[in-house]
Structures are given as structure tokens and as C-alpha cells.
Amino acid sequence: MAQGKHAFEESLMSRVGKTKATALASQLILVVSFVAMAIEVAPAQAPGSITPSGLKTSVMSHASPEGLVHEITGGTRAGSNLFHGFGRFDLPSGELANFLNDSGLATSNIFGRITGGQPSSISGTIRTTDFPGTNLYLMNPAGVFFGATAVLDLGAITGQTGRQGGSFFATTADYIRQADGAQFHANPAEPRTSFSASPAAAFGFLVADPTAISIQGTTIQVAETQSLSLVGGNRGFSAESGETAPAGVTLVGATLTAPAGRIQLAGVASAGEVLVDTWTIGPNVDNVSFTTLVRHNKDVRRCASGCEWRWRRNDCRKGS
């Protein structure tokens, strides 16, 4: 009888132990499944990501000897103009955003808008490939920051070491107006947006306190005879990655270089338009105009090859 009792107790303890073990295993499986599910559904939009946002834009990322490369293809075409849409456009040091001409079509201008409402923090490399002589426009009303390791590399040609770069324009404007009156708005819900083959004619601001542009500790350079233009506002910002931009279009320990070309900086503090050709002011699409415009507009074509104009801490100095 005692042996039967002991056998029953051992059997009971064995079943209890198995039940506890099964319950514990279930908990572990539940936890592991939960972690796996969390990893699976976590958004791939950590700071530093570049994400497409409409306009048939495609972004494919892969590792390379140069670091993580974001290949940007597709887009929406109107004649020789190409339009891209991004939700975010951020580049940490060691990453490269490559606008790649997968169509082989001749392209005069690339217009990129950033629509997600976050400033663009750029400490990596922006490149265009197989777009010889093509101008690049980046528009983000939430702000633009270039850090100490930012590089501009326009006009790369596959299989060649030389560059055939165009001009570069960065702006916190709300839209870019083209010469025929078409408007390319940063807001994808804006019904006045249209796509045109005409060149850019103006940068339009619709708000009373446009956001700033800051370049800190780096050199931004375009090819000989090309233009380098920054058009921003007076409201500073802090990027998700921690950088802080003061009010205005500011350069701190930075150099802008456009050999035998043009460097154009404009800072605005209200709504209106900055005209591209004359670098003067005009009314925006809501018929509102600036009262004043703070600008630096230097034509360095009169300089010999290799001459440049440098801005450091908003101080214009001639380089040699």
C-alpha cells in the first residue's frame, strides 16, 4: 500500500512537473514569438533612412565597399525633367544616396521633394550617376542640415573616373515654380501640383516662418561653371539624429565652392517667392510677397579657374 502511495505521488509530481515545464515552454514560445513578431513588424525607418513617397520613386539599399548605398531610380518624367518623392531623406556618415539613371533618357533637372515632415540630416554622400550635366534640386520644408562628413558628388558616369556634374539647389521652400507656371509642391496633397518640362523659375514659400538650412564643418562643391544655391528660412530646428540648425541660412566652419560658377544664398522670414534668374523677390501663388530678402549672390565667372568664394560663419571671403 505504501509502495502504491509512493508510486501515485511520484506519478503526480511527474505530471505536475511536466505541466509546469509545458507551461514554461509555452511562455518561452510566446515570448519568442512576440519578439519575432516585434522584429518582423518594426518599421524600417530608423534615423538615416531614405524612403520613397509616391511619384513612382524606387529606393533599393545594399551594402558596397563604399558603405550602405541607396539606389534611387524610377520617378515621374515630364520631358527632360525627372520628379522624385521621398518620405524621409537622411544620410548618416558612411551611407550614399545614388540617383541612378536606369532609363538612359536625357535629363536636364532632377526635382526631389521630402514630404514626411522631418528635417533632412545629411552626413553621407549624395551622388548622381549617368545624369551628365543634370541639375539636382532637393526641397524639404522641414529643414536641411549638412554635417561635417557630407559630400556632394554630381555627374558620375558608369565606367569613368571623371565627373560631368550640374548645379545643386537645396531649399526649404514649399514649392518650386517652373517657367511655364507649373508648381511642384512639397505637400503631396496640394492640388496645384503639376509636372512640367520647363526649367525652375522660383522658390515659393507659403508660411510666415520658413525653416532654416545649415551647413556645418564640411565643403560642398559643384563642377566648374555650375551653380550652388541654398534658399531657406529663419526658423531653426533640431533633427532626429541630434543636430541643431540655427535660424537662417548658416555656414559654420563650412566652405562652398563653385569654380567659375555661381554661389547663391537667400534667407527669408515670411511668405513669398525667390526668383531663380534674378535672385530677387516676387509674390507667391497666394499673391503674398516678402518685404525684404537677405541674400548673398556671387558670380565667380570673372575668376580664373580654381578661384572660389568661401563663406565661413556667414562671412564672405575670396579664396584662391
N, C-alpha and C positions, 0 to 999 in steps of 0.2 A: 504493500500500500504506500509505504514511504517512497519506494522507488517510483511508483506511478505518479505520486505527487511531485517528486523532483523532476520527472520527465515532463509533466504538464507545465511546471514553472519554467523549465528550460525552453520548452516549445513556445510558451507565451512570451518570454523575454526575447527569444529569437524573432518572433513575429513583430514585437514592439520595436526591436532594433531595426528590423527591415523596414518597418513603417516609417521610423524616424529617418533612416537612410534614404528611403524613397522620397519622403517629404523634402529632405535637404537637397537631394539631387534635383527635385522639381524646382526648388528655389534657385539652385545654381543655374539650371537650364533657363528659368525665367529671367534671371539676371543677365546671363549671357545673351539670350535672345533680345532682351531690352537694349543691351549695349550695342549688339549688332544692328538692331533696328535704328538706334540713335545715330550710328555711324552712317547707315545707308541713307537716311533722310536728311542728314545735316546739309545745309546749303553750302555750295562750293563758292561762296562769295566772301572769303576772308579778305582783310585789307591787302591790297596789292593785286586783286583780281581785275581782269578785263572781261566784261560780259557784253554780249550783243543785245541790242534792243531794237528790233524791227529793221525796216529798210533792206531786208534780205542780207544783212550783215552776218558773216560767219566768223567765229573765233575758235581756233583749234590750238591747243597748247601741247608742247612736247619738250623734252629735255634735249639739250645740244651742248657741244663744247663751250658755247657762249653763255650757257645758263638756260633757264626756262624761257622758251620762245613762244609768244602768242602770235600765230599766223592769222592775219586779218584779210579775209577775201570776201567776194560777193559784193553786196551793196546795191544801190539803185542808181542807174545811169540816166542822164539827160544830156545827149550829145557827148561832148568830151568832158563833162563834169560827172564826178562819182560821189555819191552821198552815203555816209555810214551812220548807224545809230548804235550807241553804247549805253548800257545801264550804269556801268562803272568803268572808269579808265584810270587805273592806278598801276604804278610800276615801282616795286622796290628795287634796290640795288641788286644787280646781277640778273635782272629779267629784261627781256627785249620784246617790244611790240613792233611787229613787222607788217606793214601794209604791202601786201603782195599782189601784183597784177597777174592774176590767174587767167584773165581773159585775153591778154595781149593787145587790147584796144588802146589807142592813143588817148591820153588823159591829160587835160590841162590843169584841173583842180580836183583835190580830194577835200570834201567837207565832212567833218566828223562832229556830231553833237553828242553830249553826255547828258542823259535825261534823268538819272537816278536821284538827284538832289544832294549828292555828296561831293565835296571838293575832290579834284584830281591831284594826287600826290605822286610826283614823277621823280624817281631817283635812278631809274634804269635808262635804257636806250630806246628811242623812237626812230624807226628806220622805214624808208620806203624802198621797195625793190621792184625793178623793171618798170618804173614810172619815170623815165628820163625827163628832166625839166619840169616835173609836176609840182605845183604848189600844194602845201598842206595847211588846212585850217582846222583848229581844234576849238570848239565852243562849249564851255561849261559855265553856266550862270552861277553855280555854287562855289566857284573858286578854282584857281590853278596855282600849284606850287611846284617849283623845280628845285630839287635838293642838290647836295654837293657832288653826287656821282651821276647826275643826269647828263645824257648825251643826245645830241640831235644828229642823225646820220641819214640825210636825204639823198636819194638818187643812186642807190646801189644797183648794179647791173649784174645779173647772174653770169658767172664765169669771168668777170672782170674785176680788177682791183680798184679802178678809178671810180669816180662819182660824177653823176650828172644831175645834181640837185636843183630844186626850185626854191621858192620863197616859203617862209614859215610865218603863220599867224596864230597867235593864241589870244583868246578873248573870253571875257565873262559876259558878253552881250547876250540878249535874249533871242536875237535873230540876226541873220545875215541877209541883207537885201541885195539882190542882184541887179545888174544894169537894166534889165527889161522890167523891173518892178516886182519880180517874183521874190518871195520871202521864205527862207529856210529857218524855221523856228526850233529852238531847243526843246520846247514843250511839245511832245508828240500829239497832244490833244488839241493843239492850236489849229483851228480850221483854215487859217490864212496861209498855211504852209503849202508850197508848191515847189516843183523841181524844174530847174531851167538850165539851159546850156550857156547862159550868159555869165560873164565874169562877176565877181563880187564888186559891189559899189559902195556899201556902207555896213557898219556895225550898229545895230539898233538896240537901245536899252529901254525897257518898259517900266522899270521900277525906280523909286526915288533913292534907293540906297544900293547900287550895284556892288557886287563882290570884287575883292582885290585879286591881284596877281603878284606873286613874289618869286624871285629867283635868288637863291642863296648859295654862295660858295662854289659855283660852277661856271663853266664857259659854254655859252650857246652860240653856235656858229652856223652860217649858211654859206653856200658856194659863192664864188666871185660873181659880182653884178646882181646878186639876188637881194631880196628884202627880208628883214627880220622885224616883225611888228608885234607889239603887246598892247592890248586895249582892255582896260579893266576899270574897276570902281573903287570906292573909298571905304568899303566895309571889310574889315579884317575877318579872319576865320581861323579855326583850328581843324586840321584834318584828322581823320580817324586814326591815322598812324602816328599822331602826336605832334606833327609840325605845326607851327604857328605862323601865319602871314599877317603882317601889319596892314593898316589901311593904305590904299593907293596901289600904284604900280611901283613896286620897290625892288631894288637890287642891293643885296648885302654881300660884299666880297665877291661879286659876280662880274663876268665880262660878257658883253655881247659883241659879236664880230660879224661884219658883212663886208668883206673886201671889195672895194669899188662898187658897193651897192648902197642900200639904204637901211637905216635903223630908225624905227618909228615907235614911240611910246606915247600913249594917251591915257590919262586918268580922268574919270568922270564922277560926278557926285549927284546925278539926277537922271531923269529920263531924257532921251534924245537920240540923235544919230551922229556917228563919226564917219565922215566921208573918206573913202579909201584913197582916191586920186589926189585930192587937195589937202587932206588931213585937216579939214575944217568941220564945222558943226552944221547940223540941219535938223528939221523936225522929224520925229519918228512916225511910225504908221498911225499913231494916235494923235498926230499933229502937236506933239509936245517937243520942245527943244531945250537944250542946255542954255544956261546963261553964260557960262564960261567953260573953257576947256584947258586943262593943264596938259601940255604936250612937250615932247622932245622929238624933233624931226630933223635928222641929219642926213644929208646927201653926201656920201663919201666918194662919188664918182670922180671928183676932182683930184683925189689922192692917187698916188702911184699904187701899183699892185702890191698888196700886202699891208697897205695902210688900213687902219681900222679906228673906229670910235669906241671908246670904252666908258661904261657907266659903272661907278662904284659908289654905293650909298647915295644914289641919285645925283652924283657929281659927274658932269660930262667932261671927259678929258680925251685929248687926241693921243692915240697910240702910234707907234711906228714899228 
